[in-house]
Amino acid sequence: MAKPVILAVDDEPQVLNAIARDLQARYRTDFRVAQASSGQEALEAVQEYQRRGTPIALFVVDQRMPGMSGVEFLAKALVHAPQARRVLLTAYADTDAAITSINAINLDYYLLKPWDPPEERLYPVLDDILGDWKASAALPYDGIRVAGTRWSPASHAVKDLLARSQTPYEWLDIERNEGARAMVEALGDGHAKLPVVLLPDGLVMVAPELHELAERLGIRAPALQPFYDLIVIGAGPAGLAAAVYGASEGLRTAVVEREVPGGQAGTSSRIENYLGFPNGISGADLARRAATQAKRLGAEILSAQEVTAVRVEGSYKIVTLDDGSELRCQALIVATGVEVRRLGVPGEERLLGGSVYYGAAASEAVSYTGCRVVVVGGANSAGQGAMYLSRFAEEVVVLVRGESLASSMSQYLIDQIEATPNITVRPHSEVRGLAGEERLESVTVHDASTDASAELPADAMFAFIGAVPGSELVRDIVEVNEQGFVVTGPDLVVDGRRPRGWTLQRDPMVLETSVPGIFAAGDVRHDVVRRVASAVGQGAVAVSLVHKYLDTV
């Protein structure tokens, strides 16, 4: 495969040569650095790369160019190379245009000229951006291949596991690829068993169990020791923050995650309002960075492993994993988050995972290129999903029960949706049924303003309709409220009485549950602000409380 391209574009020869020189010095081993002296010349080069099948990893483009500005070039180039990352070179006077383009073209970063020294002002930025591109780019390569059909729930489950763990793979749709279909049928004695996973070492796995595939790929690995200072259940933002702070502060820390790091936030196609990322960041990229940081500091992250039981023996907490093994710890943080709420309408179970999805399902978005897609929900997650899907689908219809998006969605997302021509918002709308045998064909939509129902043709539906707490593991151990959210801290003390069974001569700490040494952080807690930043903060605070608890045992 040809090296991915970094394309530098600037009409000033001195600046173009300087940026190309610095790019070559750092990235020539893994990338081909190309130059263009105008937007038009660069656009022609992009079209040629597209014809050759050469991936473009990054555009580094000057804003002020005659004939076609940097933003105008990027808007045109991204039609041909939508996965390419984009950086704008600007003078101080152009920063307003650069900031505006963050929304207009999803600009990844803008750099003020000059960028000397590049070791401080250029390379750290581009290292992160190219790292994100490598983690998400669909590249032709001799790696993992998955053969199946987009209508197969089992195929979706495998693709989702690989995508969320950011494991590169090539998708072979047997409905469009005759060679792949013949191979699948041959392996299944004439009957297609989906999906078929082909690994680089030659192993073929037919309809594999997810835990078997995870073990084979190294996503799932056994714990290195039987006892830890701290075990965290759940690797969403709260759990990953607890892992980072626990490991960095010297605690033997393990995180157990039944899927892959990220939690609900990990399915978000773009988080725009997390501090420190002015151009936004995908949930998968944020989770990847946090997991890498936690591992570097010494935490163990046990992915694709499910905790099946929790019990308390004296001051020790014991968690049982799905393979029957047990891990012991002195302190436990429950960061299991929330699980998606189901619509509960006719046709849902039949089509789930095969054209009906809960969450962003980023692994499936490209499969619906040119299709009609329905998004259900009016919160930020729905808006982020709609924006991401609009890059591929011909039409995206957002169904919201309220009279508008204003009451439940951030204004920046509303503005983006209103500016996106292939997104339509339908208020007062509720899903009443789904039609189709093997794939979604239409959605029955009830309009509360007219009390009438109608069939809405659709190829896929992505629902973002709220969540229920993932507290089943500990509901028989710690106190929960009527909705199942874990009660912590001062809310456990009622009329001056500590919770039943509490034996210590102190009140429960802020994030501590009704069992000393078991803490809760993130969305699984009652009465919390459900934001990524809030969950991260709680994970960090929980570790500081763990230290206080450990001082007493």
Order of alpha helices (4+ residues) and beta strands (2+ residues): beta-alpha-beta-alpha-beta-alpha-beta-alpha-beta-alpha-alpha-beta-alpha-beta-alpha-beta-beta-alpha-beta-alpha-beta-alpha-beta-beta-beta-beta-beta-alpha-beta-alpha-beta-alpha-beta-alpha-beta-beta-beta-beta-beta-beta-beta-alpha
